[in-house]
Amino acid sequence: MTVASTVGAWIYVAYREQLRPYVFAESPSVGFLMERKEHLAFAALVIAWTGALTYFTAPRASTDATRLLLRTVAFRAFACAAALAIVVAVLGTMVAVHRSF
């Protein structure tokens, strides 16, 4: 997730300069779809890191109940991040079909 986000941030500069004006001129709804996709991608990254930190904190918990709770939160965070990543991939494909580099 971190590598994909890093690559996405790296190509964002080229997107913003080369494609964004044309996408918004041709179809503002597709442009706003791309903007929404970027927000969802950032949310997926933050949620994935939250899951990782929660998972690696769990063994240090003082009670079994807390350990179980932290692992449950980590699992749900990973599942949510994965679902968001799929949505981001679909939205990115939709935008790329409209216009690409």
C-alpha positions as CSV (number, residue, x, y, z in Angstrom):
1,M,0.0,0.0,0.0
2,T,2.8,2.4,0.9
3,V,4.7,1.6,-2.4
4,A,1.5,2.1,-4.5
5,S,0.8,5.4,-2.7
6,T,4.4,6.6,-3.2
7,V,4.1,5.9,-6.9
8,G,0.8,7.6,-7.1
9,A,2.1,10.7,-5.3
10,W,5.1,10.7,-7.7
11,I,2.9,10.6,-10.8
12,Y,0.4,13.1,-9.4
13,V,2.7,16.0,-10.4
14,A,2.6,15.0,-14.0
15,Y,-1.2,14.3,-13.8
16,R,-1.8,17.8,-12.3
17,E,0.3,19.6,-14.9
18,Q,-0.4,17.5,-18.1
19,L,-3.8,15.8,-17.7
20,R,-5.9,17.5,-15.1
21,P,-6.8,20.6,-17.2
22,Y,-7.9,18.5,-20.2
23,V,-9.9,16.1,-18.1
24,F,-11.8,18.9,-16.4
25,A,-12.3,20.7,-19.7
26,E,-13.7,17.6,-21.4
27,S,-15.6,16.1,-18.5
28,P,-15.8,17.8,-15.1
29,S,-17.5,14.8,-13.6
30,V,-14.5,12.6,-14.5
31,G,-12.2,15.2,-13.1
32,F,-14.1,15.2,-9.8
33,L,-14.1,11.4,-9.9
34,M,-10.3,11.6,-10.0
35,E,-10.1,14.0,-7.2
36,R,-12.4,11.8,-5.1
37,K,-10.2,8.8,-5.9
38,E,-7.1,10.6,-4.6
39,H,-8.9,11.2,-1.2
40,L,-9.9,7.6,-1.0
41,A,-6.4,6.5,-1.8
42,F,-5.0,8.6,1.0
43,A,-7.7,7.2,3.4
44,A,-6.7,3.7,2.4
45,L,-3.1,4.4,3.2
46,V,-3.9,5.9,6.6
47,I,-6.2,3.1,7.5
48,A,-3.7,0.4,6.4
49,W,-1.0,2.1,8.6
50,T,-3.4,2.3,11.5
51,G,-4.1,-1.5,11.1
52,A,-0.3,-2.2,11.0
53,L,0.4,-0.1,14.1
54,T,-2.5,-1.6,16.0
55,Y,-1.5,-5.1,15.0
56,F,2.1,-4.7,16.2
57,T,0.9,-3.0,19.4
58,A,-1.3,-5.9,20.3
59,P,1.3,-8.3,21.7
60,R,2.4,-5.6,24.2
61,A,-1.1,-5.2,25.6
62,S,-1.5,-5.8,29.3
63,T,-4.6,-8.1,29.1
64,D,-5.9,-10.7,26.8
65,A,-9.1,-8.8,26.2
66,T,-7.1,-5.7,25.1
67,R,-4.9,-7.9,22.9
68,L,-8.0,-9.4,21.2
69,L,-9.6,-6.0,20.7
70,L,-6.4,-4.6,19.1
71,R,-6.2,-7.5,16.8
72,T,-9.8,-7.2,15.8
73,V,-9.4,-3.5,15.1
74,A,-6.3,-4.3,13.0
75,F,-8.2,-6.9,11.0
76,R,-11.0,-4.5,10.4
77,A,-8.6,-1.7,9.4
78,F,-6.9,-4.1,6.9
79,A,-10.2,-5.2,5.4
80,C,-11.4,-1.6,5.1
81,A,-8.1,-0.5,3.5
82,A,-8.3,-3.4,1.0
83,A,-11.9,-2.5,0.1
84,L,-10.9,1.1,-0.4
85,A,-7.9,0.1,-2.5
86,I,-10.2,-1.9,-4.8
87,V,-12.6,1.1,-5.1
88,V,-9.6,3.3,-5.9
89,A,-8.3,0.9,-8.6
90,V,-11.8,0.8,-10.2
91,L,-12.1,4.6,-10.2
92,G,-8.6,5.0,-11.5
93,T,-9.4,2.6,-14.3
94,M,-12.5,4.6,-15.2
95,V,-10.5,7.8,-15.3
96,A,-7.7,6.2,-17.4
97,V,-10.2,4.9,-19.9
98,H,-11.4,8.5,-20.3
99,R,-7.9,10.0,-20.7
100,S,-4.4,8.9,-20.0
101,F,-0.8,10.0,-20.5
